Amino acid sequence: MLSLSAMMKAFSGIDANVMQSLSNMGMKPDKLIAIAFQELAEKDDKIGQLNISPDLLQGLLQGSDR
């Protein structure tokens, strides 16, 4: 229990974006793309219009098959 407490104390001063970047290291590209689309959806009130071309979408889908 003591080691978990020490880890949590060490992580408490780290910026949340840095923690997220560290957790994304080594993640498969399709998972990173899914996270990116989720973040776009969370900011939908700030985005006036977003166009995703069929070529881009097809490329993303093909990339996830690999």
N, CA, C and O atoms as a CHARMM CRD file, in Angstrom:
* protein
*
  264
    1    1 MET  N      0.82600  -1.19900   0.00000 PROA 1      0.00000
    2    1 MET  CA     0.00000   0.00000   0.00000 PROA 1      0.00000
    3    1 MET  C      0.86400   1.25400   0.00000 PROA 1      0.00000
    4    1 MET  O      0.50600   2.26800  -0.59900 PROA 1      0.00000
    5    2 LEU  N      1.98100   1.17400   0.66400 PROA 2      0.00000
    6    2 LEU  CA     2.87500   2.32300   0.73700 PROA 2      0.00000
    7    2 LEU  C      3.42100   2.69400  -0.63000 PROA 2      0.00000
    8    2 LEU  O      3.53600   3.87800  -0.94700 PROA 2      0.00000
    9    3 SER  N      3.76200   1.69400  -1.45300 PROA 3      0.00000
   10    3 SER  CA     4.31500   1.99200  -2.77200 PROA 3      0.00000
   11    3 SER  C      3.27000   2.63700  -3.68100 PROA 3      0.00000
   12    3 SER  O      3.60500   3.51200  -4.47900 PROA 3      0.00000
   13    4 LEU  N      2.02400   2.21900  -3.57200 PROA 4      0.00000
   14    4 LEU  CA     0.95500   2.83700  -4.35100 PROA 4      0.00000
   15    4 LEU  C      0.76200   4.28600  -3.93700 PROA 4      0.00000
   16    4 LEU  O      0.55800   5.15600  -4.78300 PROA 4      0.00000
   17    5 SER  N      0.82600   4.54100  -2.65700 PROA 5      0.00000
   18    5 SER  CA     0.71000   5.89900  -2.13700 PROA 5      0.00000
   19    5 SER  C      1.84600   6.78000  -2.66300 PROA 5      0.00000
   20    5 SER  O      1.62200   7.93100  -3.03600 PROA 5      0.00000
   21    6 ALA  N      3.04400   6.24300  -2.69000 PROA 6      0.00000
   22    6 ALA  CA     4.20000   6.99900  -3.18700 PROA 6      0.00000
   23    6 ALA  C      4.05200   7.28900  -4.67400 PROA 6      0.00000
   24    6 ALA  O      4.37600   8.38600  -5.13000 PROA 6      0.00000
   25    7 MET  N      3.55900   6.30300  -5.43700 PROA 7      0.00000
   26    7 MET  CA     3.34800   6.51900  -6.87300 PROA 7      0.00000
   27    7 MET  C      2.30400   7.59400  -7.11500 PROA 7      0.00000
   28    7 MET  O      2.49900   8.46600  -7.96200 PROA 7      0.00000
   29    8 MET  N      1.20900   7.54500  -6.39100 PROA 8      0.00000
   30    8 MET  CA     0.14500   8.53100  -6.57300 PROA 8      0.00000
   31    8 MET  C      0.64200   9.93600  -6.21900 PROA 8      0.00000
   32    8 MET  O      0.28400  10.91100  -6.88000 PROA 8      0.00000
   33    9 LYS  N      1.45100  10.02900  -5.19500 PROA 9      0.00000
   34    9 LYS  CA     2.01100  11.32600  -4.81100 PROA 9      0.00000
   35    9 LYS  C      2.92800  11.85600  -5.91000 PROA 9      0.00000
   36    9 LYS  O      2.90600  13.04800  -6.21700 PROA 9      0.00000
   37   10 ALA  N      3.74000  10.97000  -6.50600 PROA 10     0.00000
   38   10 ALA  CA     4.64500  11.37800  -7.58600 PROA 10     0.00000
   39   10 ALA  C      3.87200  11.82700  -8.82200 PROA 10     0.00000
   40   10 ALA  O      4.26600  12.78700  -9.48400 PROA 10     0.00000
   41   11 PHE  N      2.77400  11.13900  -9.13500 PROA 11     0.00000
   42   11 PHE  CA     1.98000  11.48400 -10.31600 PROA 11     0.00000
   43   11 PHE  C      1.10600  12.71300 -10.11200 PROA 11     0.00000
   44   11 PHE  O      0.64000  13.30100 -11.08900 PROA 11     0.00000
   45   12 SER  N      0.87600  13.10700  -8.89000 PROA 12     0.00000
   46   12 SER  CA    -0.05000  14.21100  -8.62000 PROA 12     0.00000
   47   12 SER  C      0.41600  15.54300  -9.20600 PROA 12     0.00000
   48   12 SER  O     -0.40700  16.41100  -9.49800 PROA 12     0.00000
   49   13 GLY  N      1.71900  15.71000  -9.37700 PROA 13     0.00000
   50   13 GLY  CA     2.22700  16.96800  -9.90700 PROA 13     0.00000
   51   13 GLY  C      2.38200  17.00200 -11.41600 PROA 13     0.00000
   52   13 GLY  O      2.78800  18.02000 -11.97400 PROA 13     0.00000
   53   14 ILE  N      2.06300  15.90000 -12.08300 PROA 14     0.00000
   54   14 ILE  CA     2.25100  15.81500 -13.53300 PROA 14     0.00000
   55   14 ILE  C      0.99900  16.30200 -14.24900 PROA 14     0.00000
   56   14 ILE  O     -0.11900  15.96800 -13.85700 PROA 14     0.00000
   57   15 ASP  N      1.19200  17.08800 -15.29200 PROA 15     0.00000
   58   15 ASP  CA     0.08800  17.60000 -16.09300 PROA 15     0.00000
   59   15 ASP  C     -0.70500  16.43700 -16.70300 PROA 15     0.00000
   60   15 ASP  O     -0.12000  15.44200 -17.13100 PROA 15     0.00000
   61   16 ALA  N     -2.01200  16.56200 -16.74000 PROA 16     0.00000
   62   16 ALA  CA    -2.87800  15.49800 -17.26300 PROA 16     0.00000
   63   16 ALA  C     -2.57300  15.17600 -18.72300 PROA 16     0.00000
   64   16 ALA  O     -2.65000  14.01500 -19.12400 PROA 16     0.00000
   65   17 ASN  N     -2.22800  16.18400 -19.52200 PROA 17     0.00000
   66   17 ASN  CA    -1.89800  15.94700 -20.93300 PROA 17     0.00000
   67   17 ASN  C     -0.62200  15.11900 -21.07900 PROA 17     0.00000
   68   17 ASN  O     -0.51700  14.29100 -21.98400 PROA 17     0.00000
   69   18 VAL  N      0.33200  15.34000 -20.20300 PROA 18     0.00000
   70   18 VAL  CA     1.56100  14.56100 -20.22700 PROA 18     0.00000
   71   18 VAL  C      1.25000  13.11000 -19.86200 PROA 18     0.00000
   72   18 VAL  O      1.75900  12.18700 -20.49900 PROA 18     0.00000
   73   19 MET  N      0.42500  12.90900 -18.85100 PROA 19     0.00000
   74   19 MET  CA     0.03700  11.55100 -18.45300 PROA 19     0.00000
   75   19 MET  C     -0.67500  10.83400 -19.59400 PROA 19     0.00000
   76   19 MET  O     -0.43100   9.65500 -19.84900 PROA 19     0.00000
   77   20 GLN  N     -1.56100  11.56100 -20.28000 PROA 20     0.00000
   78   20 GLN  CA    -2.28100  10.94800 -21.39200 PROA 20     0.00000
   79   20 GLN  C     -1.31300  10.58600 -22.51600 PROA 20     0.00000
   80   20 GLN  O     -1.42900   9.51100 -23.10300 PROA 20     0.00000
   81   21 SER  N     -0.37700  11.45200 -22.81900 PROA 21     0.00000
   82   21 SER  CA     0.61400  11.16500 -23.86100 PROA 21     0.00000
   83   21 SER  C      1.44500   9.93600 -23.50700 PROA 21     0.00000
   84   21 SER  O      1.71800   9.09600 -24.36500 PROA 21     0.00000
   85   22 LEU  N      1.83900   9.83500 -22.25700 PROA 22     0.00000
   86   22 LEU  CA     2.61900   8.68000 -21.82600 PROA 22     0.00000
   87   22 LEU  C      1.81000   7.38800 -21.93800 PROA 22     0.00000
   88   22 LEU  O      2.34900   6.34300 -22.30200 PROA 22     0.00000
   89   23 SER  N      0.52800   7.46200 -21.62700 PROA 23     0.00000
   90   23 SER  CA    -0.30100   6.25800 -21.71400 PROA 23     0.00000
   91   23 SER  C     -0.56700   5.85600 -23.15800 PROA 23     0.00000
   92   23 SER  O     -0.84300   4.68800 -23.42900 PROA 23     0.00000
   93   24 ASN  N     -0.48800   6.80800 -24.09400 PROA 24     0.00000
   94   24 ASN  CA    -0.72500   6.51600 -25.50600 PROA 24     0.00000
   95   24 ASN  C      0.49600   5.95200 -26.21700 PROA 24     0.00000
   96   24 ASN  O      0.39200   5.48700 -27.35200 PROA 24     0.00000
   97   25 MET  N      1.64500   5.98800 -25.56400 PROA 25     0.00000
   98   25 MET  CA     2.86400   5.48000 -26.20000 PROA 25     0.00000
   99   25 MET  C      2.71500   3.98800 -26.47700 PROA 25     0.00000
  100   25 MET  O      2.29900   3.22000 -25.60900 PROA 25     0.00000
  101   26 GLY  N      3.05300   3.60100 -27.67500 PROA 26     0.00000
  102   26 GLY  CA     2.97000   2.19900 -28.05000 PROA 26     0.00000
  103   26 GLY  C      1.57000   1.74200 -28.42600 PROA 26     0.00000
  104   26 GLY  O      1.35500   0.57000 -28.73500 PROA 26     0.00000
  105   27 MET  N      0.62200   2.66400 -28.39900 PROA 27     0.00000
  106   27 MET  CA    -0.74900   2.30500 -28.73900 PROA 27     0.00000
  107   27 MET  C     -0.87400   2.13300 -30.25400 PROA 27     0.00000
  108   27 MET  O     -0.20200   2.82800 -31.01700 PROA 27     0.00000
  109   28 LYS  N     -1.71300   1.22900 -30.67900 PROA 28     0.00000
  110   28 LYS  CA    -1.91900   0.99000 -32.10400 PROA 28     0.00000
  111   28 LYS  C     -2.55400   2.21800 -32.74900 PROA 28     0.00000
  112   28 LYS  O     -3.35300   2.90700 -32.11400 PROA 28     0.00000
  113   29 PRO  N     -2.20300   2.49900 -34.01600 PROA 29     0.00000
  114   29 PRO  CA    -2.72200   3.68800 -34.70300 PROA 29     0.00000
  115   29 PRO  C     -4.24800   3.77200 -34.71800 PROA 29     0.00000
  116   29 PRO  O     -4.80000   4.86300 -34.57400 PROA 29     0.00000
  117   30 ASP  N     -4.94000   2.64700 -34.88900 PROA 30     0.00000
  118   30 ASP  CA    -6.40300   2.71300 -34.92900 PROA 30     0.00000
  119   30 ASP  C     -6.98500   3.17000 -33.59700 PROA 30     0.00000
  120   30 ASP  O     -8.02000   3.83600 -33.57500 PROA 30     0.00000
  121   31 LYS  N     -6.34200   2.82800 -32.49200 PROA 31     0.00000
  122   31 LYS  CA    -6.79700   3.28100 -31.18000 PROA 31     0.00000
  123   31 LYS  C     -6.54900   4.77600 -31.01800 PROA 31     0.00000
  124   31 LYS  O     -7.38100   5.49300 -30.46300 PROA 31     0.00000
  125   32 LEU  N     -5.39100   5.24700 -31.50900 PROA 32     0.00000
  126   32 LEU  CA    -5.08900   6.67900 -31.44100 PROA 32     0.00000
  127   32 LEU  C     -6.07400   7.48900 -32.28500 PROA 32     0.00000
  128   32 LEU  O     -6.49200   8.57800 -31.89000 PROA 32     0.00000
  129   33 ILE  N     -6.43600   6.95500 -33.43700 PROA 33     0.00000
  130   33 ILE  CA    -7.40300   7.63000 -34.30100 PROA 33     0.00000
  131   33 ILE  C     -8.75900   7.70000 -33.60000 PROA 33     0.00000
  132   33 ILE  O     -9.43900   8.72500 -33.65800 PROA 33     0.00000
  133   34 ALA  N     -9.14600   6.62300 -32.94700 PROA 34     0.00000
  134   34 ALA  CA   -10.41200   6.60800 -32.21200 PROA 34     0.00000
  135   34 ALA  C    -10.40400   7.65600 -31.10500 PROA 34     0.00000
  136   34 ALA  O    -11.40500   8.33800 -30.88900 PROA 34     0.00000
  137   35 ILE  N     -9.28400   7.78700 -30.40600 PROA 35     0.00000
  138   35 ILE  CA    -9.16900   8.80700 -29.36100 PROA 35     0.00000
  139   35 ILE  C     -9.27600  10.20200 -29.95800 PROA 35     0.00000
  140   35 ILE  O     -9.92300  11.07900 -29.38600 PROA 35     0.00000
  141   36 ALA  N     -8.64100  10.40800 -31.11000 PROA 36     0.00000
  142   36 ALA  CA    -8.69700  11.71400 -31.76900 PROA 36     0.00000
  143   36 ALA  C    -10.13200  12.07900 -32.14700 PROA 36     0.00000
  144   36 ALA  O    -10.55900  13.21400 -31.93500 PROA 36     0.00000
  145   37 PHE  N    -10.87700  11.12600 -32.70300 PROA 37     0.00000
  146   37 PHE  CA   -12.26800  11.39800 -33.05100 PROA 37     0.00000
  147   37 PHE  C    -13.12000  11.64200 -31.80800 PROA 37     0.00000
  148   37 PHE  O    -14.03800  12.46200 -31.83500 PROA 37     0.00000
  149   38 GLN  N    -12.82300  10.94000 -30.72900 PROA 38     0.00000
  150   38 GLN  CA   -13.54900  11.16300 -29.47400 PROA 38     0.00000
  151   38 GLN  C    -13.30400  12.57800 -28.96000 PROA 38     0.00000
  152   38 GLN  O    -14.22900  13.25500 -28.50900 PROA 38     0.00000
  153   39 GLU  N    -12.04900  13.01700 -29.03200 PROA 39     0.00000
  154   39 GLU  CA   -11.73000  14.37400 -28.58800 PROA 39     0.00000
  155   39 GLU  C    -12.40200  15.42400 -29.47500 PROA 39     0.00000
  156   39 GLU  O    -12.84200  16.46300 -28.98400 PROA 39     0.00000
  157   40 LEU  N    -12.48100  15.15300 -30.77100 PROA 40     0.00000
  158   40 LEU  CA   -13.21300  16.06300 -31.66400 PROA 40     0.00000
  159   40 LEU  C    -14.67900  16.13800 -31.26100 PROA 40     0.00000
  160   40 LEU  O    -15.26500  17.22000 -31.23300 PROA 40     0.00000
  161   41 ALA  N    -15.26700  15.00200 -30.95400 PROA 41     0.00000
  162   41 ALA  CA   -16.67800  14.96200 -30.57100 PROA 41     0.00000
  163   41 ALA  C    -16.91500  15.71900 -29.26400 PROA 41     0.00000
  164   41 ALA  O    -17.95700  16.35200 -29.09400 PROA 41     0.00000
  165   42 GLU  N    -15.96400  15.65600 -28.35000 PROA 42     0.00000
  166   42 GLU  CA   -16.09400  16.36900 -27.07700 PROA 42     0.00000
  167   42 GLU  C    -16.02800  17.88000 -27.25300 PROA 42     0.00000
  168   42 GLU  O    -16.51200  18.62800 -26.40300 PROA 42     0.00000
  169   43 LYS  N    -15.43000  18.33100 -28.35400 PROA 43     0.00000
  170   43 LYS  CA   -15.29100  19.76800 -28.61000 PROA 43     0.00000
  171   43 LYS  C    -16.23700  20.23300 -29.71800 PROA 43     0.00000
  172   43 LYS  O    -15.98600  21.23700 -30.38500 PROA 43     0.00000
  173   44 ASP  N    -17.32200  19.49000 -29.90200 PROA 44     0.00000
  174   44 ASP  CA   -18.22500  19.80200 -31.01100 PROA 44     0.00000
  175   44 ASP  C    -18.85000  21.18700 -30.90000 PROA 44     0.00000
  176   44 ASP  O    -19.24400  21.76100 -31.91500 PROA 44     0.00000
  177   45 ASP  N    -18.95000  21.73400 -29.70000 PROA 45     0.00000
  178   45 ASP  CA   -19.51200  23.07200 -29.54700 PROA 45     0.00000
  179   45 ASP  C    -18.56000  24.15700 -30.03600 PROA 45     0.00000
  180   45 ASP  O    -18.98100  25.28600 -30.28800 PROA 45     0.00000
  181   46 LYS  N    -17.28300  23.82200 -30.17100 PROA 46     0.00000
  182   46 LYS  CA   -16.28400  24.78400 -30.63100 PROA 46     0.00000
  183   46 LYS  C    -15.97900  24.65100 -32.11600 PROA 46     0.00000
  184   46 LYS  O    -15.33800  25.52200 -32.70500 PROA 46     0.00000
  185   47 ILE  N    -16.43900  23.55800 -32.72200 PROA 47     0.00000
  186   47 ILE  CA   -16.15500  23.30400 -34.13400 PROA 47     0.00000
  187   47 ILE  C    -17.38600  23.69300 -34.93900 PROA 47     0.00000
  188   47 ILE  O    -18.46900  23.14000 -34.74600 PROA 47     0.00000
  189   48 GLY  N    -17.21100  24.64000 -35.83100 PROA 48     0.00000
  190   48 GLY  CA   -18.33300  25.06800 -36.66300 PROA 48     0.00000
  191   48 GLY  C    -18.70100  24.02200 -37.69400 PROA 48     0.00000
  192   48 GLY  O    -19.86800  23.65800 -37.83600 PROA 48     0.00000
  193   49 GLN  N    -17.70700  23.54500 -38.40600 PROA 49     0.00000
  194   49 GLN  CA   -17.94400  22.55000 -39.44800 PROA 49     0.00000
  195   49 GLN  C    -16.68400  21.71400 -39.60100 PROA 49     0.00000
  196   49 GLN  O    -15.56900  22.23700 -39.59000 PROA 49     0.00000
  197   50 LEU  N    -16.87700  20.41300 -39.74200 PROA 50     0.00000
  198   50 LEU  CA   -15.76000  19.50400 -39.91100 PROA 50     0.00000
  199   50 LEU  C    -16.04700  18.60700 -41.09900 PROA 50     0.00000
  200   50 LEU  O    -17.05200  17.89700 -41.12500 PROA 50     0.00000
  201   51 ASN  N    -15.17300  18.64400 -42.06600 PROA 51     0.00000
  202   51 ASN  CA   -15.32800  17.80300 -43.24600 PROA 51     0.00000
  203   51 ASN  C    -14.25200  16.72900 -43.24300 PROA 51     0.00000
  204   51 ASN  O    -13.05900  17.01900 -43.14500 PROA 51     0.00000
  205   52 ILE  N    -14.69100  15.50000 -43.35000 PROA 52     0.00000
  206   52 ILE  CA   -13.77100  14.37300 -43.44900 PROA 52     0.00000
  207   52 ILE  C    -13.99900  13.76300 -44.81500 PROA 52     0.00000
  208   52 ILE  O    -15.07700  13.23900 -45.09600 PROA 52     0.00000
  209   53 SER  N    -12.99800  13.83000 -45.65600 PROA 53     0.00000
  210   53 SER  CA   -13.14900  13.34100 -47.02100 PROA 53     0.00000
  211   53 SER  C    -13.25900  11.81900 -47.04400 PROA 53     0.00000
  212   53 SER  O    -12.73000  11.14100 -46.16300 PROA 53     0.00000
  213   54 PRO  N    -13.94000  11.28900 -48.04100 PROA 54     0.00000
  214   54 PRO  CA   -14.02100   9.82800 -48.17600 PROA 54     0.00000
  215   54 PRO  C    -12.63300   9.18600 -48.29900 PROA 54     0.00000
  216   54 PRO  O    -12.41400   8.07900 -47.80700 PROA 54     0.00000
  217   55 ASP  N    -11.69600   9.88400 -48.95600 PROA 55     0.00000
  218   55 ASP  CA   -10.33800   9.35200 -49.09400 PROA 55     0.00000
  219   55 ASP  C     -9.66000   9.21000 -47.73300 PROA 55     0.00000
  220   55 ASP  O     -9.00800   8.20200 -47.46100 PROA 55     0.00000
  221   56 LEU  N     -9.81600  10.21600 -46.88700 PROA 56     0.00000
  222   56 LEU  CA    -9.22700  10.16600 -45.55300 PROA 56     0.00000
  223   56 LEU  C     -9.86300   9.04700 -44.73700 PROA 56     0.00000
  224   56 LEU  O     -9.16100   8.26200 -44.09900 PROA 56     0.00000
  225   57 LEU  N    -11.16600   8.97500 -44.75900 PROA 57     0.00000
  226   57 LEU  CA   -11.87200   7.94100 -43.99600 PROA 57     0.00000
  227   57 LEU  C    -11.49400   6.53600 -44.49000 PROA 57     0.00000
  228   57 LEU  O    -11.28300   5.62800 -43.68600 PROA 57     0.00000
  229   58 GLN  N    -11.41200   6.37000 -45.79300 PROA 58     0.00000
  230   58 GLN  CA   -11.02800   5.07100 -46.34500 PROA 58     0.00000
  231   58 GLN  C     -9.60100   4.71000 -45.92600 PROA 58     0.00000
  232   58 GLN  O     -9.32000   3.56400 -45.57600 PROA 58     0.00000
  233   59 GLY  N     -8.71600   5.68500 -45.96700 PROA 59     0.00000
  234   59 GLY  CA    -7.33900   5.44600 -45.54500 PROA 59     0.00000
  235   59 GLY  C     -7.25200   5.06700 -44.07200 PROA 59     0.00000
  236   59 GLY  O     -6.46000   4.20100 -43.69900 PROA 59     0.00000
  237   60 LEU  N     -8.05500   5.70500 -43.23800 PROA 60     0.00000
  238   60 LEU  CA    -8.07400   5.36600 -41.83200 PROA 60     0.00000
  239   60 LEU  C     -8.59800   3.95100 -41.59800 PROA 60     0.00000
  240   60 LEU  O     -8.06500   3.20500 -40.77700 PROA 60     0.00000
  241   61 LEU  N     -9.62700   3.60600 -42.31600 PROA 61     0.00000
  242   61 LEU  CA   -10.22800   2.26900 -42.17700 PROA 61     0.00000
  243   61 LEU  C     -9.28300   1.19600 -42.68600 PROA 61     0.00000
  244   61 LEU  O     -9.17100   0.13200 -42.07700 PROA 61     0.00000
  245   62 GLN  N     -8.60400   1.45500 -43.79100 PROA 62     0.00000
  246   62 GLN  CA    -7.64600   0.47900 -44.31300 PROA 62     0.00000
  247   62 GLN  C     -6.47000   0.31600 -43.36900 PROA 62     0.00000
  248   62 GLN  O     -5.94000  -0.78300 -43.20700 PROA 62     0.00000
  249   63 GLY  N     -6.06900   1.40800 -42.75300 PROA 63     0.00000
  250   63 GLY  CA    -4.95100   1.35600 -41.81200 PROA 63     0.00000
  251   63 GLY  C     -5.26800   0.52600 -40.59100 PROA 63     0.00000
  252   63 GLY  O     -4.36900  -0.06500 -39.99300 PROA 63     0.00000
  253   64 SER  N     -6.54800   0.47000 -40.20300 PROA 64     0.00000
  254   64 SER  CA    -6.90800  -0.31600 -39.02400 PROA 64     0.00000
  255   64 SER  C     -6.97200  -1.80500 -39.30200 PROA 64     0.00000
  256   64 SER  O     -6.99300  -2.61200 -38.37300 PROA 64     0.00000
  257   65 ASP  N     -7.00400  -2.18000 -40.59400 PROA 65     0.00000
  258   65 ASP  CA    -7.04600  -3.59500 -40.95600 PROA 65     0.00000
  259   65 ASP  C     -5.67800  -4.25700 -40.88100 PROA 65     0.00000
  260   65 ASP  O     -5.58100  -5.48300 -40.83100 PROA 65     0.00000
  261   66 ARG  N     -4.63600  -3.46200 -40.87200 PROA 66     0.00000
  262   66 ARG  CA    -3.26500  -4.00200 -40.90300 PROA 66     0.00000
  263   66 ARG  C     -2.88000  -4.59400 -39.58200 PROA 66     0.00000
  264   66 ARG  O     -1.76500  -5.09200 -39.43000 PROA 66     0.00000
